Amino acid sequence: MKRRDATDEMKAYHDDEAISVFNKWKIGEIDYYWENLLPPIQGAIYNGRKGIGYPPNGVEIQPVIPQNELINVKKHLSKKHDDRTTIVDPKLIAEEYDNDLTKHDLEEFPTLDYATQQKLRDEYNLLHDEIIDRGFYQCDYWNYIRELAKILALFLYSFSFLKTNHLFWSAIFMGMAWQQMTFIAHDAGHISITHNYQLDNIFGIVIANWVGGLSLGWWKRNHNVHHIITNDPVHDPDIQHLPFFAVSTRLFGNVYSTYYDKFLWFDALAQRLIPIQNYMYYPLLCFGRFNLYRLGWTYLLAGEGPRKGKAAWFRYFEIAGLSFFFYWFFWLLVYKSLDDWSSRIQFVMVSHIATMIVHVQITLSHFAMSTADLGVSESFPQRQIRTTMDVDCPEWLDFLHGGLQFQAIHHLFPRLPRHNFRRAQPYVIDFCRRMGLQYSIYGFGKGNKIVIGKLEEIAKQCSIMLEATKKLKDHDS
């Protein structure tokens, strides 16, 4: 028993066919309003036991908010030391910085009492019903014909420049094609194209694995967790990038990742890189695609995906796809078509760096947003709005962002076809206005500035903590 109401999440993530079979696993009914309890995987202990779902190696997770309590600013977020103290425990510096951010969230968003959050949930469900009634879940397949035609044109440009020995531009167009393919794979992974599990996965694997060299299965496993527990440093793998990036001071404390089932050590390398992370943001993202190759192969070879049921065969389809990609791109195109290693390395690097923009787009919507743990009483829609930023752009530029600029809308309705995000936006904005939710939307340039500013602030806090650690050691010695 997970002890937390997941009705909104289940409805947002599953279609009518899946929802219709939920009752097969029903074990009982309640005749009163359910008040959330902390799940075991988030650190709860019941009857002296750690409970089902607790990390198997027995690591104790300490939740920011004690289990089964509403967040209390005075009780949980009070100062831990006298500001006049000259020597301060470095951990308290990071903790108090995080507490200040949490206080800001509590001031900006609706209160966390059950009545307020239930009202918010009820209004969200009415909004979801309106989105459905207006036909926004209906996918216009002409959009994907245009998408595929656009991607085909980019590949033709790439191969044409390759034939004329304009390797730089050939690589640029190759990277642009991969970037656009990522958006289609994203849609297929959310089953938002045909809304048929098998068809969308097959289509997505062909696009992602066979043509793009990335594992759709790995991405789905990672991305679905990100959607459910967005921007939590302990649970969300999308912000767990030590030793290269930290978007929360909580990551300074060797946190245990419930996704990776291991500690994220704030080791010597992290202590060197985090203080300069705002300068390393764009350079490191240039190599993001290489890391995705590693993650995809690791996922598939280790058999971390479904091993039974109708999804089990996807593993072998994906392995065949990645093998085919490495054959056609690295062997046929790079090694056999190019004459020397200088040209080969240039082509690989330029084509992969050209996809850096999609990594910026992915991180842009979350890196600058709240990472606070507001406890189990916070509703699904409030958490999604609090932790997600939208990017404003003219409609004619939507193709460049591929729907990722409407992340808040996507997080509220993960299965919604992305070509309908703009149509749904006015309804989401009105919902946020009525419910007192702060809807964050900035231009692409402003959004990047905010992300860099957040990384710079966390880098500064890291430097302060490390300096305090050094002074404390000197004082003790």
C-alpha positions in Angstrom: 0.0 0.0 0.0 1.5 3.3 -1.1 -0.5 5.4 1.3 -0.9 8.3 -1.2 -3.8 9.2 -3.4 -2.6 9.0 -7.0 -5.9 9.4 -8.8 -5.0 12.6 -10.7 -1.7 11.1 -11.8 -3.3 7.8 -12.9 -6.0 9.6 -14.9 -3.5 12.0 -16.5 -1.2 9.1 -17.6 -3.7 6.5 -18.8 -6.3 6.3 -21.4 -9.9 5.1 -21.0 -8.9 1.5 -21.9 -6.3 1.3 -19.2 -8.5 3.1 -16.6 -11.3 0.6 -17.3 -9.2 -2.2 -15.9 -8.1 -0.5 -12.7 -10.9 -2.1 -10.8 -9.4 -5.5 -11.3 -6.8 -4.6 -8.6 -9.3 -2.9 -6.2 -8.9 -4.3 -2.7 -11.5 -2.1 -1.0 -13.3 1.2 -0.8 -13.4 4.0 1.8 -16.3 6.2 2.7 -14.3 9.3 3.8 -11.9 11.8 2.4 -8.4 10.3 2.1 -5.6 12.3 3.7 -2.2 11.5 2.1 0.5 9.6 4.1 4.1 9.6 3.2 5.0 6.6 1.0 7.7 4.2 2.1 9.9 4.9 -0.9 10.1 8.6 0.3 11.3 7.6 3.7 8.2 6.6 5.7 8.3 4.0 8.4 5.1 2.3 9.6 4.8 -0.1 12.6 8.5 0.0 13.0 9.1 -1.3 9.5 10.4 0.4 6.4 7.6 -1.0 4.3 7.2 -2.1 0.7 8.8 0.1 -1.9 11.7 1.2 0.4 15.0 1.0 -1.4 16.1 -2.6 -1.2 19.6 -2.0 0.3 18.1 -0.6 3.5 19.3 3.0 3.0 17.4 5.4 5.2 15.9 8.3 3.5 15.1 11.4 5.6 12.2 13.4 4.1 12.4 17.1 4.3 8.9 17.2 5.9 8.3 14.5 8.6 5.8 11.9 7.5 2.1 12.7 7.9 2.6 16.3 8.8 1.5 19.5 7.0 4.5 21.8 6.3 5.0 24.3 9.1 7.2 27.2 8.4 8.0 28.0 12.0 8.6 24.4 12.9 10.3 22.9 9.9 12.0 25.9 8.3 13.3 27.9 11.2 16.9 29.0 11.5 19.2 26.4 12.9 21.9 28.7 14.2 22.6 32.2 15.4 23.6 34.5 12.4 26.2 36.1 14.7 28.1 32.8 14.9 31.4 33.0 13.1 31.9 29.3 12.6 28.8 27.6 11.1 28.2 24.0 10.3 28.4 24.0 6.4 25.4 21.7 6.1 23.2 24.3 7.8 24.2 26.9 5.3 22.9 24.8 2.4 19.8 23.7 4.4 18.9 27.3 5.3 19.3 28.4 1.7 16.9 25.7 0.6 14.5 26.6 3.4 14.4 30.2 2.2 13.4 29.0 -1.3 10.7 26.8 0.2 9.3 29.8 2.2 9.1 31.7 -1.0 7.1 28.9 -2.6 4.7 28.9 0.4 4.1 32.6 0.0 3.5 32.4 -3.8 1.3 29.4 -4.0 -2.0 28.3 -2.4 -1.9 27.0 1.1 -1.3 23.3 1.7 -4.3 22.5 3.8 -6.4 19.6 2.5 -9.5 21.7 1.7 -7.5 24.2 -0.5 -5.6 21.4 -2.3 -8.8 19.4 -2.8 -10.5 22.4 -4.4 -7.5 22.8 -6.7 -7.7 19.1 -7.6 -11.5 19.4 -8.3 -10.9 22.4 -10.6 -8.1 20.6 -12.4 -10.4 17.6 -13.1 -13.0 20.0 -14.5 -10.3 21.6 -16.7 -9.2 18.1 -17.8 -12.8 17.3 -18.8 -13.1 20.5 -20.8 -9.8 19.7 -22.6 -11.3 16.3 -23.5 -14.7 17.7 -24.5 -13.1 20.2 -26.8 -11.3 17.4 -28.7 -7.8 18.4 -27.8 -6.8 14.8 -27.4 -7.6 14.1 -31.1 -4.4 14.0 -33.1 -4.4 15.5 -36.6 -2.1 13.1 -38.4 -1.4 15.7 -41.1 0.9 17.3 -38.6 3.0 14.2 -38.5 3.1 14.0 -42.3 4.5 17.5 -42.3 6.9 16.6 -39.5 8.2 13.6 -41.4 8.5 15.6 -44.6 10.5 18.2 -42.8 12.8 15.6 -41.3 13.3 13.9 -44.7 14.2 17.3 -46.2 16.8 17.9 -43.5 18.3 14.4 -44.2 18.3 15.1 -48.0 20.1 18.4 -47.4 22.6 16.6 -45.2 23.3 13.9 -47.8 23.5 16.5 -50.6 26.1 18.6 -48.7 28.0 15.3 -48.0 28.1 14.5 -51.7 29.5 17.9 -52.5 32.0 17.6 -49.7 30.6 20.4 -47.6 31.0 18.4 -44.4 30.3 21.1 -41.9 26.8 21.9 -43.3 26.1 18.2 -43.9 26.7 17.6 -40.2 24.7 20.6 -39.2 21.6 19.4 -41.1 22.1 15.9 -39.7 22.0 17.3 -36.2 18.9 19.4 -37.0 17.1 16.3 -38.3 17.9 14.4 -35.1 16.7 17.3 -33.1 13.3 17.3 -34.8 13.1 13.5 -34.5 13.4 13.8 -30.8 10.0 15.6 -30.6 8.3 12.8 -32.5 9.9 10.1 -30.2 8.7 12.1 -27.2 5.2 12.1 -28.5 5.3 8.4 -29.2 6.7 7.7 -25.8 3.7 9.4 -24.2 1.3 7.4 -26.4 -0.1 10.7 -27.7 -0.1 10.0 -31.4 -2.4 7.1 -32.1 -3.1 6.5 -28.4 -2.4 2.8 -29.1 0.4 1.4 -26.9 1.9 -1.0 -29.4 1.6 1.3 -32.5 3.1 4.4 -30.8 5.9 2.4 -29.3 6.8 0.8 -32.6 6.7 4.1 -34.4 8.8 5.7 -31.6 11.4 3.0 -31.6 11.9 3.3 -35.4 12.3 7.0 -35.0 14.4 7.1 -31.8 16.5 3.9 -32.1 16.8 2.9 -35.7 17.2 6.4 -37.2 18.3 8.4 -34.1 20.5 5.9 -32.1 18.7 6.7 -28.8 16.8 4.2 -26.6 13.1 5.0 -26.4 12.7 2.5 -23.6 15.4 4.1 -21.4 13.9 7.5 -22.0 10.3 6.4 -21.1 11.6 4.8 -17.8 13.4 8.0 -16.9 10.9 10.5 -18.2 7.8 8.9 -16.6 9.4 9.2 -13.1 10.3 12.8 -13.9 6.7 13.6 -14.6 5.4 12.1 -11.4 7.9 13.6 -9.0 9.1 16.6 -10.9 12.2 18.4 -9.7 12.7 16.5 -6.4 16.4 16.1 -5.9 16.0 12.7 -4.3 13.5 11.1 -6.7 13.6 12.9 -10.1 16.5 11.6 -12.4 16.1 14.6 -14.7 17.8 16.9 -12.1 20.3 14.3 -10.8 23.4 15.3 -12.8 26.2 15.2 -10.3 29.1 15.8 -10.5 28.4 18.2 -13.4 25.3 20.1 -12.4 23.3 20.8 -9.2 20.1 22.8 -9.2 19.5 22.3 -5.5 21.7 22.7 -2.4 20.1 19.4 -1.2 22.4 17.7 -3.7 25.4 18.8 -1.6 24.5 16.2 1.0 25.2 12.9 -0.7 21.6 12.2 -1.4 20.3 8.8 -2.1 18.6 8.5 -5.5 15.5 6.3 -5.4 15.6 6.1 -9.2 19.3 5.1 -9.7 19.2 3.1 -6.4 22.5 4.6 -5.3 24.1 7.6 -3.6 24.8 10.7 -5.6 28.1 11.5 -4.0 29.1 15.1 -3.6 32.7 14.1 -4.2 35.9 15.9 -4.9 35.1 16.2 -8.6 31.6 17.7 -7.9 33.2 20.1 -5.5 35.4 21.4 -8.3 32.8 21.5 -11.0 29.7 22.8 -9.3 31.2 26.2 -8.4 31.7 26.8 -12.1 28.6 25.1 -13.4 27.1 28.3 -14.8 30.1 28.5 -17.1 30.0 24.8 -18.0 26.3 24.7 -18.8 26.4 25.1 -22.6 29.8 23.3 -23.2 28.7 20.2 -21.3 25.3 20.1 -23.1 27.2 19.9 -26.3 28.2 16.3 -25.3 24.7 15.3 -24.1 24.0 13.0 -27.0 27.1 10.8 -26.3 25.9 10.3 -22.8 22.5 9.2 -24.1 24.2 6.5 -26.2 25.8 5.2 -23.0 22.5 5.3 -21.0 20.5 3.6 -23.7 22.9 0.7 -24.2 23.3 0.2 -20.4 19.5 0.1 -20.0 19.0 -2.4 -22.8 22.0 -4.7 -22.1 21.1 -4.8 -18.4 17.5 -5.7 -19.2 16.1 -2.9 -17.1 12.9 -2.6 -19.1 9.8 -4.8 -19.1 10.6 -8.5 -19.2 7.1 -9.8 -19.4 3.9 -8.9 -21.1 3.2 -7.2 -24.4 6.2 -4.8 -24.0 8.9 -7.4 -23.4 9.7 -7.8 -27.1 10.6 -4.1 -27.4 14.0 -4.7 -25.8 15.1 -6.8 -28.7 13.6 -4.4 -31.3 15.5 -1.6 -29.6 18.8 -3.4 -29.5 18.4 -4.2 -33.2 17.6 -0.6 -33.8 20.6 0.8 -32.0 22.9 -1.7 -33.8 21.4 -0.6 -37.1 22.0 3.0 -36.3 25.6 2.5 -35.3 26.0 0.5 -38.6 24.6 3.1 -40.9 25.9 6.2 -39.2 29.3 5.4 -37.7 30.3 2.7 -40.2 28.7 3.5 -43.6 28.4 7.2 -43.4 31.3 8.3 -41.2 33.9 5.6 -41.7 33.3 4.5 -45.2 32.1 7.8 -46.8 34.8 10.1 -45.3 38.4 9.8 -46.3 40.4 10.7 -43.2 40.1 10.7 -39.5 40.1 14.5 -39.3 37.0 14.7 -41.4 35.3 11.9 -39.5 35.9 13.4 -36.1 34.8 16.8 -37.4 31.6 15.3 -38.8 30.7 13.4 -35.6 31.4 16.3 -33.3 29.6 18.9 -35.4 26.5 16.7 -35.9 26.3 15.9 -32.2 26.9 19.4 -31.0 24.2 20.6 -33.3 21.7 18.7 -31.2 22.7 20.7 -28.2 19.7 23.0 -28.6 17.3 20.1 -27.7 19.2 19.6 -24.4 18.9 23.3 -23.7 15.2 23.1 -24.4 14.7 20.1 -22.1 16.6 21.6 -19.2 15.2 25.1 -19.7 11.8 24.3 -18.4 12.9 22.8 -15.0 16.5 23.8 -14.0 15.4 27.3 -12.9 12.2 26.1 -11.2 11.4 25.1 -7.6 13.0 22.0 -6.2 11.3 22.3 -2.8 9.7 19.4 -1.0 6.3 20.6 0.2 5.2 17.3 1.6 2.4 14.9 0.6 -0.5 17.3 0.9 0.5 19.2 -2.3 -1.8 18.4 -5.2 -0.6 17.0 -8.5 -1.6 20.2 -10.6 0.1 22.6 -8.1 3.3 20.6 -8.2 3.4 20.5 -11.9 2.9 24.3 -12.3 5.3 25.1 -9.4 8.2 23.1 -10.9 7.7 23.9 -14.6 8.4 26.9 -16.9 6.9 27.5 -20.3 8.7 29.3 -23.1 7.0 32.1 -25.0 7.5 32.2 -28.8 5.5 33.2 -31.9 3.4 30.5 -33.4 5.6 30.3 -36.6 8.5 29.3 -34.4 6.8 26.3 -32.8 8.6 23.9 -35.1 11.9 24.8 -33.5 10.8 24.0 -30.0 8.7 21.0 -31.0 6.1 21.5 -28.3 8.7 21.5 -25.5 8.0 25.2 -24.9 4.6 24.3 -23.5 6.0 22.1 -20.7 3.5 23.3 -18.0 0.6 22.2 -20.2 2.4 19.0 -21.1 3.0 18.2 -17.4 -0.7 18.7 -16.6 -1.8 16.6 -19.6 1.1 14.3 -20.5 -0.9 12.4 -23.2 -2.1 15.5 -25.0 -0.9 15.7 -28.7 1.7 18.4 -28.7 0.3 20.2 -31.7 -2.7 21.0 -29.5 -0.7 22.6 -26.7 -1.1 26.1 -28.0 -4.8 25.6 -28.2 -5.0 24.4 -24.6 -2.8 27.2 -23.3 -5.5 29.8 -22.7 -7.5 27.3 -20.6 -4.5 26.5 -18.5 -3.6 30.2 -18.0 -7.2 30.9 -16.9 -7.1 27.9 -14.5 -3.9 29.2 -12.9 -5.3 32.7 -12.6 -8.5 31.5 -10.9 -6.6 29.1 -8.5 -3.8 31.5 -7.5 -1.1 29.4 -9.2 1.9 31.3 -10.6 2.2 30.3 -14.3 5.8 30.9 -15.3 6.4 31.8 -19.0 9.4 33.6 -20.4 11.0 34.2 -23.8 13.8 31.8 -24.8 16.5 34.4 -24.1 15.0 35.4 -20.8 14.5 31.7 -19.8 18.1 31.0 -20.5 19.2 34.0 -18.4 17.1 32.7 -15.5 18.6 29.2 -15.8 22.1 30.5 -15.8 21.3 32.8 -12.9 20.0 29.8 -10.9 23.1 27.7 -11.7 25.2 30.7 -10.7 23.4 31.1 -7.4 23.8 27.4 -6.6 27.4 27.6 -7.6 27.9 30.5 -5.2 26.2 28.6 -2.4 28.6 25.7 -3.1 31.6 27.9 -2.8 30.3 29.4 0.5 29.7 25.9 1.9 33.2 24.7 0.8 34.8 27.8 2.3 32.9 27.2 5.6 34.0 23.6 5.6 37.6 24.7 5.2 37.3 27.2 8.0 35.6 24.6 10.3 38.4 22.2 9.7 41.1 24.8 10.4 39.2 25.8 13.6 39.0 22.2 14.8 42.7 21.6 14.1 
